[in-house]
Amino acid sequence: MTAWQRLRADRVAMASLAVVAAFLLMVLLSATGLVAADWENEVGVSYAPPGFAGAAAVSAVPAAPLQALPDNPFDPLAADIRALRAQLAANGMADSGAGRRASLPFGADKWGHDIIQKTIKGGETSMVVGLVAALVAVSLGTLFGALSGYCGGVVDDVVNWFYSVFTAIPAVLMILAVAAVLQHKGVLTIVLILGLTGWTAPYRLIRAEYLKHKTREYVLAADAIGASHWRRMFVHILPNVSHVVLVQMSLLVVGFIKAEVILSFLGFGVPVGTVSWGSMLNEAQNELLLGRWWQLAAAAGAMAVLVTAFSLFTDALRDALDPRVKS
């Protein structure tokens, strides 16, 4: 309760929380199909500029109109092709750009997808990866830290050796190595990559907390009344170190969202047909050379706002949960 009062008194923290809550609501609406469900519809012409930028944003030389190829008298499918052309013309589909908008509120990509809806759908993928991967990493780190700090001895030595092996390799190289081994692209694969390589930071802190708490009076009292080791570890000690777990969870969410963007940008991320902020940035690197900047601006801007808000909220949450900070 005291921590919540401290948090409410911090205006920056509450504003950051509101931004994070808005992004989470966006993810929920996107996952349920209430928004951005039709993001793959080709509603605009290729590289349709943003409405606020105007047609001057596109400086490409207009392409020459396509000329219909003459029929080949020796083609056995010539009659079928003529019938198909007639059917398309009758349905108003002869022109692939018919019915598409020349501009959209924040532009379109190469295929005419609305950038706003694409950014929302990409945010769903990136945030789900960040949240679930952070949950996996914190769960592993808490489990290993609790076992190592509470049991000590051989268990502590083995887990510490395992931790040392992981931390001896730079984090980026470890992530890329696991990605190269798993090969298969997908959201679940990215979650496993990040979760299995990101548990080391929570482990180190949780182990230190368990080393400190296992000799305190309330744990010794639980031992005296016959509480099992498992109960002492996860019923008595864990609630008293939950603030460390919560802060680590918040930090890892931010880090994993950025890691997903890097993996997708390098081609180790989401598969074709799935959109994320990383895949959008990967596409935008070629578009930027052509002067089409709106997909890059949308993906980078959304990620920057979320990461900044989450980081500010995490800092405030850490201060609010710190028992040494007095109101």
PAMAR-196225 format. One record per residue (C-alpha): residue number from 1; residue in one letter; x, z, y. Coordinates in nm, 3 decimals, padded with zeros to 5 digits. Each point is the difference from the previous one (the first is absolute). Example, Ala and Ser with C-alpha at 12.3 -4.5 7.8 and 13.67 -1.06 7.14 Angstrom:
BEGIN
pt resi:1, resn:A, x:01.230, z:00.780, y:-00.450
pt resi:2, resn:S, x:00.137, z:-00.066, y:00.344
# end
This chain:
BEGIN
pt resi:1, resn:M, x:00.000, z:00.000, y:00.000
pt resi:2, resn:T, x:00.284, z:00.084, y:00.238
pt resi:3, resn:A, x:00.169, z:-00.329, y:-00.083
pt resi:4, resn:W, x:-00.319, z:-00.191, y:00.084
pt resi:5, resn:Q, x:-00.028, z:00.181, y:00.333
pt resi:6, resn:R, x:00.358, z:-00.094, y:00.084
pt resi:7, resn:L, x:-00.072, z:-00.359, y:-00.096
pt resi:8, resn:R, x:-00.313, z:-00.018, y:00.213
pt resi:9, resn:A, x:00.190, z:00.129, y:00.300
pt resi:10, resn:D, x:00.241, z:-00.294, y:-00.023
pt resi:11, resn:R, x:-00.163, z:-00.297, y:00.176
pt resi:12, resn:V, x:00.255, z:-00.249, y:-00.131
pt resi:13, resn:A, x:-00.063, z:00.120, y:-00.355
pt resi:14, resn:M, x:-00.375, z:-00.036, y:00.034
pt resi:15, resn:A, x:00.030, z:-00.346, y:00.154
pt resi:16, resn:S, x:00.234, z:-00.104, y:-00.282
pt resi:17, resn:L, x:-00.241, z:00.144, y:-00.256
pt resi:18, resn:A, x:-00.282, z:-00.204, y:00.152
pt resi:19, resn:V, x:00.206, z:-00.319, y:-00.030
pt resi:20, resn:V, x:00.094, z:00.075, y:-00.361
pt resi:21, resn:A, x:-00.365, z:00.082, y:-00.081
pt resi:22, resn:A, x:-00.106, z:-00.333, y:00.154
pt resi:23, resn:F, x:00.246, z:-00.187, y:-00.221
pt resi:24, resn:L, x:-00.118, z:00.192, y:-00.308
pt resi:25, resn:L, x:-00.360, z:-00.086, y:00.087
pt resi:26, resn:M, x:00.103, z:-00.364, y:00.033
pt resi:27, resn:V, x:00.156, z:00.013, y:-00.348
pt resi:28, resn:L, x:-00.315, z:00.156, y:-00.145
pt resi:29, resn:L, x:-00.227, z:-00.262, y:00.157
pt resi:30, resn:S, x:00.230, z:-00.279, y:-00.115
pt resi:31, resn:A, x:00.020, z:00.135, y:-00.355
pt resi:32, resn:T, x:-00.380, z:00.021, y:-00.024
pt resi:33, resn:G, x:-00.039, z:-00.353, y:00.133
pt resi:34, resn:L, x:-00.183, z:00.098, y:00.318
pt resi:35, resn:V, x:00.268, z:-00.160, y:00.219
pt resi:36, resn:A, x:00.254, z:-00.279, y:-00.058
pt resi:37, resn:A, x:-00.164, z:-00.093, y:-00.332
pt resi:38, resn:D, x:00.011, z:-00.369, y:00.096
pt resi:39, resn:W, x:00.351, z:-00.002, y:00.145
pt resi:40, resn:E, x:00.090, z:-00.297, y:-00.222
pt resi:41, resn:N, x:-00.265, z:-00.222, y:00.156
pt resi:42, resn:E, x:00.153, z:-00.285, y:00.200
pt resi:43, resn:V, x:-00.196, z:00.062, y:00.319
pt resi:44, resn:G, x:00.246, z:-00.155, y:00.246
pt resi:45, resn:V, x:00.216, z:-00.305, y:00.023
pt resi:46, resn:S, x:00.359, z:00.031, y:-00.112
pt resi:47, resn:Y, x:00.193, z:00.226, y:00.239
pt resi:48, resn:A, x:-00.303, z:00.046, y:00.226
pt resi:49, resn:P, x:00.133, z:00.184, y:00.308
pt resi:50, resn:P, x:-00.133, z:00.335, y:00.122
pt resi:51, resn:G, x:-00.296, z:-00.027, y:00.234
pt resi:52, resn:F, x:00.175, z:00.196, y:00.274
pt resi:53, resn:A, x:00.306, z:-00.231, y:-00.014
pt resi:54, resn:G, x:-00.190, z:-00.325, y:00.022
pt resi:55, resn:A, x:00.078, z:-00.339, y:-00.145
pt resi:56, resn:A, x:00.330, z:-00.008, y:00.189
pt resi:57, resn:A, x:00.138, z:00.243, y:-00.259
pt resi:58, resn:V, x:00.030, z:-00.294, y:-00.242
pt resi:59, resn:S, x:00.260, z:-00.246, y:00.113
pt resi:60, resn:A, x:00.019, z:-00.218, y:-00.308
pt resi:61, resn:V, x:-00.019, z:-00.375, y:00.027
pt resi:62, resn:P, x:-00.343, z:-00.114, y:-00.119
pt resi:63, resn:A, x:00.014, z:-00.172, y:-00.332
pt resi:64, resn:A, x:-00.113, z:-00.356, y:-00.036
pt resi:65, resn:P, x:-00.343, z:-00.040, y:-00.159
pt resi:66, resn:L, x:00.008, z:-00.063, y:-00.371
pt resi:67, resn:Q, x:-00.096, z:-00.350, y:-00.103
pt resi:68, resn:A, x:-00.206, z:-00.054, y:-00.309
pt resi:69, resn:L, x:00.205, z:-00.165, y:-00.273
pt resi:70, resn:P, x:-00.135, z:-00.329, y:-00.133
pt resi:71, resn:D, x:-00.151, z:-00.002, y:-00.345
pt resi:72, resn:N, x:00.224, z:-00.111, y:-00.283
pt resi:73, resn:P, x:-00.187, z:-00.272, y:-00.193
pt resi:74, resn:F, x:00.197, z:00.089, y:-00.315
pt resi:75, resn:D, x:-00.081, z:00.373, y:00.020
pt resi:76, resn:P, x:-00.249, z:00.086, y:-00.276
pt resi:77, resn:L, x:-00.121, z:00.293, y:00.211
pt resi:78, resn:A, x:-00.061, z:-00.205, y:00.314
pt resi:79, resn:A, x:-00.379, z:00.007, y:-00.043
pt resi:80, resn:D, x:00.000, z:00.376, y:-00.060
pt resi:81, resn:I, x:00.219, z:00.059, y:00.309
pt resi:82, resn:R, x:-00.236, z:-00.210, y:00.218
pt resi:83, resn:A, x:-00.297, z:00.200, y:-00.132
pt resi:84, resn:L, x:00.178, z:00.329, y:00.072
pt resi:85, resn:R, x:00.086, z:-00.109, y:00.355
pt resi:86, resn:A, x:-00.359, z:-00.097, y:00.060
pt resi:87, resn:Q, x:-00.121, z:00.337, y:-00.131
pt resi:88, resn:L, x:00.244, z:00.191, y:00.221
pt resi:89, resn:A, x:-00.102, z:-00.203, y:00.302
pt resi:90, resn:A, x:-00.368, z:00.065, y:-00.075
pt resi:91, resn:N, x:00.066, z:00.374, y:-00.018
pt resi:92, resn:G, x:00.198, z:00.000, y:00.324
pt resi:93, resn:M, x:00.323, z:00.095, y:-00.176
pt resi:94, resn:A, x:00.207, z:-00.310, y:00.053
pt resi:95, resn:D, x:00.196, z:00.168, y:00.278
pt resi:96, resn:S, x:00.181, z:00.308, y:-00.135
pt resi:97, resn:G, x:-00.009, z:00.152, y:00.349
pt resi:98, resn:A, x:-00.374, z:-00.038, y:00.050
pt resi:99, resn:G, x:-00.170, z:00.324, y:00.096
pt resi:100, resn:R, x:00.322, z:00.185, y:00.074
pt resi:101, resn:R, x:00.056, z:00.172, y:00.331
pt resi:102, resn:A, x:00.269, z:-00.126, y:00.235
pt resi:103, resn:S, x:00.096, z:00.357, y:00.097
pt resi:104, resn:L, x:-00.059, z:00.352, y:-00.129
pt resi:105, resn:P, x:00.022, z:00.342, y:00.173
pt resi:106, resn:F, x:00.355, z:00.051, y:-00.132
pt resi:107, resn:G, x:00.068, z:-00.340, y:-00.146
pt resi:108, resn:A, x:00.026, z:-00.139, y:-00.352
pt resi:109, resn:D, x:00.278, z:-00.064, y:-00.249
pt resi:110, resn:K, x:00.103, z:-00.327, y:-00.161
pt resi:111, resn:W, x:-00.310, z:-00.010, y:-00.220
pt resi:112, resn:G, x:-00.244, z:00.102, y:00.273
pt resi:113, resn:H, x:-00.044, z:00.362, y:-00.109
pt resi:114, resn:D, x:-00.109, z:00.237, y:00.277
pt resi:115, resn:I, x:00.304, z:00.209, y:00.094
pt resi:116, resn:I, x:-00.208, z:00.308, y:00.085
pt resi:117, resn:Q, x:-00.168, z:00.009, y:-00.340
pt resi:118, resn:K, x:00.329, z:-00.081, y:-00.171
pt resi:119, resn:T, x:00.170, z:00.290, y:00.179
pt resi:120, resn:I, x:-00.276, z:00.239, y:-00.107
pt resi:121, resn:K, x:00.023, z:-00.114, y:-00.363
pt resi:122, resn:G, x:00.380, z:00.016, y:00.013
pt resi:123, resn:G, x:-00.024, z:00.352, y:00.138
pt resi:124, resn:E, x:-00.210, z:00.100, y:-00.298
pt resi:125, resn:T, x:00.273, z:-00.111, y:-00.240
pt resi:126, resn:S, x:00.287, z:00.154, y:00.196
pt resi:127, resn:M, x:-00.173, z:00.334, y:00.056
pt resi:128, resn:V, x:-00.121, z:00.030, y:-00.359
pt resi:129, resn:V, x:00.356, z:-00.064, y:-00.117
pt resi:130, resn:G, x:00.136, z:00.259, y:00.244
pt resi:131, resn:L, x:-00.254, z:00.270, y:-00.089
pt resi:132, resn:V, x:00.002, z:-00.043, y:-00.378
pt resi:133, resn:A, x:00.378, z:-00.042, y:-00.025
pt resi:134, resn:A, x:00.050, z:00.312, y:00.215
pt resi:135, resn:L, x:-00.238, z:00.193, y:-00.227
pt resi:136, resn:V, x:00.199, z:-00.111, y:-00.307
pt resi:137, resn:A, x:00.335, z:00.086, y:00.160
pt resi:138, resn:V, x:-00.114, z:00.341, y:00.127
pt resi:139, resn:S, x:-00.159, z:00.086, y:-00.336
pt resi:140, resn:L, x:00.323, z:-00.082, y:-00.185
pt resi:141, resn:G, x:00.214, z:00.178, y:00.259
pt resi:142, resn:T, x:-00.218, z:00.310, y:-00.012
pt resi:143, resn:L, x:-00.003, z:00.010, y:-00.380
pt resi:144, resn:F, x:00.376, z:-00.047, y:-00.033
pt resi:145, resn:G, x:00.071, z:00.238, y:00.289
pt resi:146, resn:A, x:-00.222, z:00.270, y:-00.146
pt resi:147, resn:L, x:00.158, z:-00.027, y:-00.345
pt resi:148, resn:S, x:00.353, z:-00.009, y:00.138
pt resi:149, resn:G, x:-00.037, z:00.280, y:00.254
pt resi:150, resn:Y, x:-00.209, z:00.233, y:-00.215
pt resi:151, resn:C, x:00.169, z:-00.045, y:-00.339
pt resi:152, resn:G, x:00.361, z:-00.035, y:00.114
pt resi:153, resn:G, x:00.274, z:-00.018, y:-00.262
pt resi:154, resn:V, x:00.016, z:-00.311, y:-00.219
pt resi:155, resn:V, x:-00.326, z:-00.140, y:00.139
pt resi:156, resn:D, x:00.135, z:00.024, y:00.353
pt resi:157, resn:D, x:00.329, z:-00.164, y:-00.101
pt resi:158, resn:V, x:-00.170, z:-00.294, y:-00.175
pt resi:159, resn:V, x:-00.246, z:-00.071, y:00.282
pt resi:160, resn:N, x:00.276, z:00.039, y:00.260
pt resi:161, resn:W, x:00.212, z:-00.254, y:-00.190
pt resi:162, resn:F, x:-00.295, z:-00.238, y:-00.004
pt resi:163, resn:Y, x:-00.048, z:00.056, y:00.374
pt resi:164, resn:S, x:00.368, z:-00.063, y:00.068
pt resi:165, resn:V, x:-00.011, z:-00.333, y:-00.184
pt resi:166, resn:F, x:-00.295, z:-00.118, y:00.209
pt resi:167, resn:T, x:00.145, z:00.112, y:00.332
pt resi:168, resn:A, x:00.342, z:-00.149, y:-00.074
pt resi:169, resn:I, x:-00.152, z:-00.347, y:00.037
pt resi:170, resn:P, x:-00.122, z:-00.106, y:00.349
pt resi:171, resn:A, x:-00.379, z:00.012, y:00.017
pt resi:172, resn:V, x:-00.045, z:-00.367, y:00.093
pt resi:173, resn:L, x:00.223, z:-00.117, y:-00.286
pt resi:174, resn:M, x:-00.183, z:00.227, y:-00.243
pt resi:175, resn:I, x:-00.337, z:-00.140, y:00.108
pt resi:176, resn:L, x:00.120, z:-00.360, y:-00.028
pt resi:177, resn:A, x:00.161, z:00.068, y:-00.340
pt resi:178, resn:V, x:-00.322, z:00.146, y:-00.142
pt resi:179, resn:A, x:-00.199, z:-00.289, y:00.152
pt resi:180, resn:A, x:00.232, z:-00.252, y:-00.162
pt resi:181, resn:V, x:-00.033, z:00.172, y:-00.339
pt resi:182, resn:L, x:-00.380, z:00.024, y:00.006
pt resi:183, resn:Q, x:-00.034, z:-00.366, y:00.109
pt resi:184, resn:H, x:-00.381, z:-00.001, y:-00.009
pt resi:185, resn:K, x:-00.146, z:-00.011, y:00.350
pt resi:186, resn:G, x:-00.301, z:00.209, y:00.089
pt resi:187, resn:V, x:-00.123, z:00.303, y:00.191
pt resi:188, resn:L, x:00.041, z:00.227, y:-00.304
pt resi:189, resn:T, x:00.358, z:-00.120, y:-00.044
pt resi:190, resn:I, x:00.085, z:00.081, y:00.362
pt resi:191, resn:V, x:-00.158, z:00.345, y:-00.037
pt resi:192, resn:L, x:00.212, z:00.068, y:-00.309
pt resi:193, resn:I, x:00.316, z:-00.129, y:00.169
pt resi:194, resn:L, x:-00.043, z:00.224, y:00.303
pt resi:195, resn:G, x:-00.139, z:00.300, y:-00.185
pt resi:196, resn:L, x:00.275, z:00.004, y:-00.265
pt resi:197, resn:T, x:00.277, z:-00.033, y:00.258
pt resi:198, resn:G, x:-00.137, z:00.222, y:00.277
pt resi:199, resn:W, x:-00.038, z:00.338, y:-00.173
pt resi:200, resn:T, x:00.349, z:00.127, y:00.089
pt resi:201, resn:A, x:-00.072, z:00.131, y:00.350
pt resi:202, resn:P, x:-00.304, z:00.212, y:-00.104
pt resi:203, resn:Y, x:00.193, z:00.123, y:-00.306
pt resi:204, resn:R, x:00.288, z:00.137, y:00.207
pt resi:205, resn:L, x:-00.226, z:00.196, y:00.234
pt resi:206, resn:I, x:-00.243, z:00.125, y:-00.266
pt resi:207, resn:R, x:00.288, z:00.118, y:-00.219
pt resi:208, resn:A, x:00.141, z:00.203, y:00.289
pt resi:209, resn:E, x:-00.341, z:00.157, y:00.065
pt resi:210, resn:Y, x:-00.044, z:00.096, y:-00.365
pt resi:211, resn:L, x:00.347, z:00.155, y:-00.011
pt resi:212, resn:K, x:-00.103, z:00.213, y:00.296
pt resi:213, resn:H, x:-00.348, z:00.097, y:-00.116
pt resi:214, resn:K, x:00.054, z:00.070, y:-00.369
pt resi:215, resn:T, x:00.160, z:00.341, y:00.072
pt resi:216, resn:R, x:-00.257, z:00.116, y:00.254
pt resi:217, resn:E, x:-00.228, z:00.295, y:-00.057
pt resi:218, resn:Y, x:-00.324, z:-00.191, y:-00.060
pt resi:219, resn:V, x:00.164, z:-00.209, y:-00.274
pt resi:220, resn:L, x:00.153, z:00.309, y:-00.164
pt resi:221, resn:A, x:-00.342, z:00.167, y:00.017
pt resi:222, resn:A, x:-00.157, z:-00.302, y:-00.173
pt resi:223, resn:D, x:00.267, z:00.029, y:-00.268
pt resi:224, resn:A, x:-00.078, z:00.368, y:-00.043
pt resi:225, resn:I, x:-00.369, z:-00.065, y:-00.068
pt resi:226, resn:G, x:00.086, z:-00.263, y:-00.262
pt resi:227, resn:A, x:-00.046, z:-00.327, y:00.189
pt resi:228, resn:S, x:00.156, z:-00.296, y:-00.180
pt resi:229, resn:H, x:00.292, z:-00.195, y:00.143
pt resi:230, resn:W, x:-00.224, z:-00.299, y:00.061
pt resi:231, resn:R, x:-00.250, z:00.216, y:00.190
pt resi:232, resn:R, x:00.272, z:00.159, y:00.211
pt resi:233, resn:M, x:00.145, z:-00.341, y:00.085
pt resi:234, resn:F, x:-00.317, z:-00.185, y:00.094
pt resi:235, resn:V, x:-00.260, z:00.266, y:00.080
pt resi:236, resn:H, x:00.209, z:00.263, y:00.180
pt resi:237, resn:I, x:00.302, z:-00.179, y:00.147
pt resi:238, resn:L, x:-00.129, z:-00.352, y:00.068
pt resi:239, resn:P, x:-00.268, z:00.102, y:00.256
pt resi:240, resn:N, x:00.272, z:00.179, y:00.198
pt resi:241, resn:V, x:00.217, z:-00.312, y:00.017
pt resi:242, resn:S, x:-00.287, z:-00.246, y:00.049
pt resi:243, resn:H, x:00.093, z:-00.054, y:00.366
pt resi:244, resn:V, x:00.329, z:-00.157, y:-00.115
pt resi:245, resn:V, x:-00.187, z:-00.224, y:-00.243
pt resi:246, resn:L, x:-00.246, z:-00.108, y:00.269
pt resi:247, resn:V, x:00.268, z:-00.084, y:00.254
pt resi:248, resn:Q, x:00.201, z:-00.195, y:-00.259
pt resi:249, resn:M, x:-00.313, z:-00.193, y:-00.092
pt resi:250, resn:S, x:-00.053, z:-00.100, y:00.362
pt resi:251, resn:L, x:00.363, z:-00.104, y:00.044
pt resi:252, resn:L, x:00.002, z:-00.210, y:-00.316
pt resi:253, resn:V, x:-00.320, z:-00.183, y:00.093
pt resi:254, resn:V, x:00.171, z:-00.131, y:00.314
pt resi:255, resn:G, x:00.317, z:-00.089, y:-00.187
pt resi:256, resn:F, x:-00.183, z:-00.175, y:-00.283
pt resi:257, resn:I, x:-00.214, z:-00.209, y:00.232
pt resi:258, resn:K, x:00.320, z:-00.129, y:00.159
pt resi:259, resn:A, x:00.159, z:-00.046, y:-00.345
pt resi:260, resn:E, x:-00.296, z:-00.208, y:-00.120
pt resi:261, resn:V, x:00.036, z:-00.223, y:00.305
pt resi:262, resn:I, x:00.371, z:-00.049, y:-00.076
pt resi:263, resn:L, x:-00.064, z:-00.074, y:-00.369
pt resi:264, resn:S, x:-00.274, z:-00.253, y:00.077
pt resi:265, resn:F, x:00.213, z:-00.157, y:00.271
pt resi:266, resn:L, x:00.285, z:-00.047, y:-00.251
pt resi:267, resn:G, x:-00.232, z:-00.144, y:-00.264
pt resi:268, resn:F, x:-00.012, z:00.304, y:-00.234
pt resi:269, resn:G, x:-00.338, z:00.120, y:00.120
pt resi:270, resn:V, x:-00.360, z:-00.107, y:-00.042
pt resi:271, resn:P, x:-00.077, z:-00.314, y:-00.202
pt resi:272, resn:V, x:-00.144, z:-00.324, y:00.135
pt resi:273, resn:G, x:-00.366, z:00.047, y:00.086
pt resi:274, resn:T, x:00.045, z:00.359, y:00.116
pt resi:275, resn:V, x:00.065, z:00.064, y:00.366
pt resi:276, resn:S, x:00.195, z:00.288, y:00.154
pt resi:277, resn:W, x:00.176, z:00.057, y:00.328
pt resi:278, resn:G, x:00.326, z:-00.088, y:-00.173
pt resi:279, resn:S, x:-00.130, z:-00.332, y:-00.132
pt resi:280, resn:M, x:-00.137, z:-00.079, y:00.346
pt resi:281, resn:L, x:00.342, z:00.060, y:00.154
pt resi:282, resn:N, x:00.153, z:-00.217, y:-00.270
pt resi:283, resn:E, x:-00.231, z:-00.287, y:00.095
pt resi:284, resn:A, x:00.049, z:00.062, y:00.371
pt resi:285, resn:Q, x:00.375, z:-00.055, y:-00.006
pt resi:286, resn:N, x:-00.053, z:-00.375, y:-00.042
pt resi:287, resn:E, x:-00.299, z:-00.010, y:00.235
pt resi:288, resn:L, x:00.206, z:00.159, y:00.276
pt resi:289, resn:L, x:00.235, z:-00.300, y:-00.002
pt resi:290, resn:L, x:-00.302, z:-00.217, y:00.080
pt resi:291, resn:G, x:-00.115, z:00.226, y:00.283
pt resi:292, resn:R, x:-00.282, z:00.161, y:-00.201
pt resi:293, resn:W, x:00.063, z:00.366, y:00.079
pt resi:294, resn:W, x:-00.345, z:00.155, y:-00.050
pt resi:295, resn:Q, x:00.028, z:00.088, y:-00.371
pt resi:296, resn:L, x:00.334, z:00.172, y:00.061
pt resi:297, resn:A, x:-00.142, z:00.190, y:00.298
pt resi:298, resn:A, x:-00.310, z:00.114, y:-00.191
pt resi:299, resn:A, x:00.182, z:00.126, y:-00.312
pt resi:300, resn:A, x:00.292, z:00.158, y:00.188
pt resi:301, resn:G, x:-00.228, z:00.155, y:00.262
pt resi:302, resn:A, x:-00.236, z:00.156, y:-00.257
pt resi:303, resn:M, x:00.291, z:00.139, y:-00.200
pt resi:304, resn:A, x:00.172, z:00.136, y:00.311
pt resi:305, resn:V, x:-00.315, z:00.181, y:00.118
pt resi:306, resn:L, x:-00.066, z:00.156, y:-00.341
pt resi:307, resn:V, x:00.359, z:00.105, y:-00.066
pt resi:308, resn:T, x:00.039, z:00.149, y:00.349
pt resi:309, resn:A, x:-00.327, z:00.194, y:-00.025
pt resi:310, resn:F, x:00.081, z:00.123, y:-00.350
pt resi:311, resn:S, x:00.349, z:00.108, y:00.104
pt resi:312, resn:L, x:-00.128, z:00.193, y:00.303
pt resi:313, resn:F, x:-00.268, z:00.167, y:-00.209
pt resi:314, resn:T, x:00.252, z:00.092, y:-00.269
pt resi:315, resn:D, x:00.228, z:00.166, y:00.256
pt resi:316, resn:A, x:-00.291, z:00.199, y:00.141
pt resi:317, resn:L, x:-00.120, z:00.094, y:-00.350
pt resi:318, resn:R, x:00.346, z:00.125, y:-00.094
pt resi:319, resn:D, x:00.011, z:00.222, y:00.309
pt resi:320, resn:A, x:-00.354, z:00.127, y:-00.058
pt resi:321, resn:L, x:00.070, z:00.096, y:-00.363
pt resi:322, resn:D, x:00.336, z:00.158, y:00.072
pt resi:323, resn:P, x:-00.056, z:00.378, y:-00.018
pt resi:324, resn:R, x:00.303, z:00.056, y:00.226
pt resi:325, resn:V, x:-00.172, z:-00.175, y:00.291
pt resi:326, resn:K, x:-00.214, z:00.246, y:00.189
pt resi:327, resn:S, x:-00.298, z:-00.103, y:00.209
# end
